[in-house]
Amino acid sequence: MKLNFLFPNKFKRIGWFTLIPSAIIGLLTLIYNYEPSFLDFNVPAIFVDELSFNVNRKTFRMVANNILNEILGVLIIISSLLVAFSKEKSEDEYISKIRFESLAWAVYFNYAILTLTLLFIYDVAFFWVMVFNMFTVLLFFIVRFNWQISKLKKSASYEE
């Protein structure tokens, strides 16, 4: 099977070297609410609503914003895509099967968590779950796929 949608294997290493620090810095930024002033900019916004859900809605405006969260979010998404969708050194049909099953499992698992969140978590906590939910499908996939590949490698080395 020809896999044209996968990145070359060398991109996996680039992805890991970007994902790990970006995720750590992102978590620390959220925990300590760190926003360095040199990243304060006026940025274009398509929709601005200050969480009031009333007539204060504005469209297509410039808003003052610290862009650290946006930079880290984009880095996490791009690096997760590189890690998740780069070829293995020896990509065969069985690895493709593991990749597909891991992706399906990650989607099911993610939406099971999302369903529980919709039923049992509210207000600002719900917002934070949705923020993290932007990243979890890819992260669940990466964890499950690498775990399955690790099991495959262990069983192959055990058989030798």
Backbone hydrogen bonds in HBPLUS format (Angstrom, degrees):
<---DONOR---> <-ACCEPTOR-->    atom                        ^
c    i                          cat <-CA-CA->   ^        H-A-AA   ^      H-
h    n   atom  resd res      DA  || num        DHA   H-A  angle D-A-AA Bond
n    s   type  num  typ     dist DA aas  dist angle  dist       angle   num
A0007-PHE N   A0085-PHE O   2.74 MM  78  6.06 167.1  1.76 155.6 156.4     1
A0087-LYS N   A0007-PHE O   2.86 MM  80  6.04 162.8  1.89 158.9 157.4     2
A0011-PHE N   A0008-PRO O   3.11 MM   3  5.91 157.8  2.16 123.0 128.6     3
A0012-LYS N   A0009-ASN O   3.00 MM   3  5.64 155.6  2.06 119.4 126.2     4
A0015-GLY N   A0011-PHE O   2.87 MM   4  6.05 157.0  1.93 147.0 153.7     5
A0016-TRP N   A0012-LYS O   2.93 MM   4  6.27 158.8  1.98 152.5 157.1     6
A0017-PHE N   A0013-ARG O   2.98 MM   4  6.20 165.4  2.00 154.4 158.2     7
A0018-THR N   A0014-ILE O   3.09 MM   4  6.25 129.6  2.35 140.3 152.8     8
A0018-THR N   A0015-GLY O   3.21 MM   3  5.21 137.1  2.40  95.7 107.6     9
A0019-LEU N   A0015-GLY O   2.70 MM   4  5.79 163.4  1.73 156.7 162.4    10
A0020-ILE N   A0016-TRP O   3.21 MM   4  6.03 172.3  2.21 148.3 149.8    11
A0022-SER N   A0018-THR O   3.13 MM   4  6.05 155.6  2.19 146.6 154.1    12
A0023-ALA N   A0019-LEU O   2.85 MM   4  5.90 163.3  1.88 157.3 161.2    13
A0024-ILE N   A0020-ILE O   3.05 MM   4  6.23 164.7  2.08 152.9 157.2    14
A0025-ILE N   A0021-PRO O   2.85 MM   4  5.94 171.9  1.86 154.1 156.8    15
A0026-GLY N   A0022-SER O   2.79 MM   4  5.81 152.6  1.86 141.3 150.3    16
A0027-LEU N   A0023-ALA O   2.92 MM   4  6.11 160.0  1.96 148.4 152.7    17
A0028-LEU N   A0024-ILE O   2.97 MM   4  6.20 166.5  1.99 152.7 156.8    18
A0029-THR N   A0025-ILE O   2.80 MM   4  5.92 151.8  1.88 147.2 155.6    19
A0030-LEU N   A0026-GLY O   3.03 MM   4  6.28 153.0  2.10 145.1 151.6    20
A0031-ILE N   A0027-LEU O   2.87 MM   4  6.10 165.7  1.89 155.6 159.7    21
A0032-TYR N   A0028-LEU O   2.92 MM   4  5.93 171.1  1.93 150.7 153.5    22
A0033-ASN N   A0029-THR O   2.81 MM   4  5.31 109.3  2.32 129.9 143.7    23
A0034-TYR N   A0029-THR O   3.14 MM   5  4.91 140.8  2.30 126.7 136.9    24
A0039-LEU N   A0036-PRO O   3.09 MM   3  5.86 164.6  2.11 121.3 126.1    25
A0040-ASP N   A0037-SER O   3.06 MM   3  5.32 157.0  2.12 118.2 116.9    26
A0067-ILE N   A0039-LEU O   3.00 MM  28  5.70 159.0  2.04 153.3 151.2    27
A0041-PHE N   A0065-ASN O   2.85 MM  24  5.53 170.3  1.86 156.7 157.1    28
A0065-ASN N   A0041-PHE O   2.79 MM  24  5.53 157.9  1.84 160.5 167.7    29
A0043-VAL N   A0063-VAL O   2.80 MM  20  5.45 159.2  1.85 156.9 154.6    30
A0063-VAL N   A0043-VAL O   2.85 MM  20  5.45 161.7  1.88 153.0 155.9    31
A0045-ALA N   A0061-ARG O   2.69 MM  16  5.37 152.9  1.76 170.1 177.0    32
A0061-ARG N   A0045-ALA O   2.99 MM  16  5.37 143.0  2.13 148.2 157.1    33
A0060-PHE N   A0046-ILE O   2.92 MM  14  4.39 157.5  1.97 110.0 116.0    34
A0048-VAL N   A0058-LYS O   2.84 MM  10  5.13 164.0  1.87 155.2 156.3    35
A0058-LYS N   A0048-VAL O   2.92 MM  10  5.13 161.8  1.95 153.7 158.0    36
A0052-SER N   A0049-ASP O   3.08 MM   3  6.42 158.7  2.13 165.9 161.7    37
A0071-ILE N   A0067-ILE O   2.95 MM   4  6.18 162.0  1.98 157.2 161.8    38
A0072-LEU N   A0068-LEU O   2.94 MM   4  6.17 171.8  1.95 159.6 161.3    39
A0073-GLY N   A0069-ASN O   2.85 MM   4  5.92 156.9  1.91 143.9 151.2    40
A0074-VAL N   A0070-GLU O   2.96 MM   4  6.10 164.3  1.99 149.6 153.1    41
A0075-LEU N   A0071-ILE O   2.96 MM   4  6.18 161.7  1.99 150.3 155.9    42
A0076-ILE N   A0072-LEU O   2.87 MM   4  6.05 157.9  1.92 150.0 155.9    43
A0077-ILE N   A0073-GLY O   2.96 MM   4  6.18 161.5  2.00 149.2 154.2    44
A0078-ILE N   A0074-VAL O   2.91 MM   4  6.06 177.0  1.91 158.5 159.5    45
A0079-SER N   A0075-LEU O   2.89 MM   4  5.86 163.3  1.92 145.9 151.6    46
A0080-SER N   A0076-ILE O   2.88 MM   4  5.83 150.9  1.97 140.6 149.1    47
A0081-LEU N   A0077-ILE O   2.97 MM   4  6.19 155.8  2.03 148.9 155.3    48
A0082-LEU N   A0078-ILE O   2.98 MM   4  6.29 153.9  2.05 148.3 155.6    49
A0083-VAL N   A0079-SER O   2.93 MM   4  6.16 160.5  1.97 149.0 153.9    50
A0084-ALA N   A0080-SER O   2.81 MM   4  5.88 167.6  1.83 151.7 156.0    51
A0085-PHE N   A0081-LEU O   2.89 MM   4  5.72 159.0  1.93 145.0 150.5    52
A0096-SER N   A0092-ASP O   3.02 MM   4  6.32 153.6  2.09 147.0 155.1    53
A0097-LYS N   A0093-GLU O   2.90 MM   4  6.15 146.6  2.01 141.3 150.0    54
A0098-ILE N   A0094-TYR O   2.94 MM   4  6.28 157.2  2.00 147.5 153.3    55
A0099-ARG N   A0095-ILE O   2.79 MM   4  6.02 155.6  1.85 149.4 156.7    56
A0100-PHE N   A0096-SER O   2.92 MM   4  6.16 162.8  1.95 149.2 152.9    57
A0101-GLU N   A0097-LYS O   2.90 MM   4  6.11 170.1  1.91 154.7 157.6    58
A0102-SER N   A0098-ILE O   2.86 MM   4  5.92 154.7  1.92 146.2 153.4    59
A0103-LEU N   A0099-ARG O   2.96 MM   4  6.16 152.1  2.04 145.1 152.7    60
A0104-ALA N   A0100-PHE O   2.94 MM   4  6.20 164.6  1.96 155.1 158.9    61
A0105-TRP N   A0101-GLU O   2.88 MM   4  6.00 162.6  1.91 146.0 151.5    62
A0106-ALA N   A0102-SER O   2.87 MM   4  6.00 157.8  1.92 143.9 150.0    63
A0107-VAL N   A0103-LEU O   3.02 MM   4  6.27 156.1  2.08 148.8 154.5    64
A0108-TYR N   A0104-ALA O   2.98 MM   4  6.24 170.4  1.99 156.7 159.1    65
A0109-PHE N   A0105-TRP O   2.83 MM   4  5.95 169.6  1.84 156.4 159.7    66
A0110-ASN N   A0106-ALA O   2.86 MM   4  5.85 159.5  1.90 142.6 149.0    67
A0111-TYR N   A0107-VAL O   2.97 MM   4  6.14 163.4  2.00 152.3 156.2    68
A0112-ALA N   A0108-TYR O   2.92 MM   4  6.12 139.4  2.08 144.8 156.4    69
A0113-ILE N   A0109-PHE O   3.05 MM   4  6.34 159.9  2.09 149.8 154.3    70
A0114-LEU N   A0110-ASN O   2.87 MM   4  6.15 154.2  1.94 143.4 151.8    71
A0115-THR N   A0111-TYR O   2.88 MM   4  5.93 150.9  1.97 135.9 142.9    72
A0116-LEU N   A0112-ALA O   3.06 MM   4  6.35 162.2  2.09 148.1 152.3    73
A0117-THR N   A0113-ILE O   2.86 MM   4  6.08 151.3  1.94 147.3 156.3    74
A0118-LEU N   A0114-LEU O   2.88 MM   4  6.16 157.0  1.94 149.2 154.6    75
A0119-LEU N   A0115-THR O   3.10 MM   4  6.36 145.6  2.22 144.1 153.2    76
A0120-PHE N   A0116-LEU O   2.89 MM   4  5.97 148.3  1.99 150.1 158.1    77
A0121-ILE N   A0117-THR O   2.96 MM   4  5.07 152.4  2.04 143.5 142.2    78
A0126-PHE N   A0122-TYR O   3.32 MM   4  4.80 150.0  2.42 101.9 105.7    79
A0126-PHE N   A0123-ASP O   3.12 MM   3  5.37 123.2  2.45 101.9 115.2    80
A0127-PHE N   A0123-ASP O   3.25 MM   4  6.68 152.3  2.33 145.3 153.0    81
A0128-TRP N   A0124-VAL O   3.05 MM   4  6.41 156.8  2.10 152.1 157.1    82
A0129-VAL N   A0125-ALA O   3.00 MM   4  6.32 151.7  2.08 147.1 155.0    83
A0130-MET N   A0126-PHE O   2.97 MM   4  6.27 155.3  2.03 150.2 157.0    84
A0131-VAL N   A0127-PHE O   2.93 MM   4  6.28 147.1  2.04 146.5 156.2    85
A0132-PHE N   A0128-TRP O   3.05 MM   4  6.33 167.1  2.07 151.2 153.0    86
A0133-ASN N   A0129-VAL O   2.81 MM   4  5.93 139.7  1.97 141.1 153.9    87
A0134-MET N   A0131-VAL O   3.27 MM   3  5.72 155.0  2.33 107.3 114.0    88
A0135-PHE N   A0132-PHE O   3.03 MM   3  5.72 153.6  2.10 118.7 125.1    89
A0139-LEU N   A0135-PHE O   3.10 MM   4  6.28 162.7  2.14 152.0 157.3    90
A0140-PHE N   A0136-THR O   2.72 MM   4  5.73 168.1  1.74 155.6 158.3    91
A0141-PHE N   A0137-VAL O   2.96 MM   4  6.11 158.5  2.01 145.8 152.3    92
A0142-ILE N   A0138-LEU O   2.87 MM   4  6.10 164.3  1.89 152.4 156.3    93
A0143-VAL N   A0139-LEU O   2.99 MM   4  6.18 167.0  2.01 152.1 155.2    94
A0144-ARG N   A0140-PHE O   2.94 MM   4  6.09 173.4  1.95 153.9 156.1    95
A0145-PHE N   A0141-PHE O   2.79 MM   4  5.81 170.1  1.80 159.1 162.6    96
A0146-ASN N   A0142-ILE O   3.01 MM   4  5.97 166.8  2.03 145.8 150.1    97
A0147-TRP N   A0143-VAL O   2.95 MM   4  6.03 149.6  2.04 145.0 154.0    98
A0148-GLN N   A0144-ARG O   2.93 MM   4  6.13 159.9  1.97 150.8 155.7    99
A0149-ILE N   A0145-PHE O   2.88 MM   4  6.14 157.6  1.93 151.6 158.4   100
A0150-SER N   A0146-ASN O   2.88 MM   4  5.95 153.2  1.95 139.4 147.2   101
A0151-LYS N   A0147-TRP O   2.95 MM   4  6.24 156.5  2.01 146.8 152.9   102
A0152-LEU N   A0148-GLN O   2.93 MM   4  6.17 154.1  2.00 144.7 152.1   103
A0153-LYS N   A0149-ILE O   2.89 MM   4  6.16 159.9  1.93 152.4 157.0   104
A0154-LYS N   A0150-SER O   2.93 MM   4  6.15 159.0  1.97 151.3 157.0   105
A0155-SER N   A0151-LYS O   2.97 MM   4  6.16 159.8  2.01 148.6 153.8   106
A0156-ALA N   A0152-LEU O   2.92 MM   4  6.11 150.3  2.01 145.6 154.3   107
A0157-SER N   A0153-LYS O   2.90 MM   4  6.08 158.7  1.94 148.5 153.8   108
A0158-TYR N   A0154-LYS O   2.89 MM   4  5.97 144.4  2.02 141.6 151.9   109
A0159-GLU N   A0155-SER O   3.08 MM   4  6.18 145.6  2.20 137.5 145.2   110
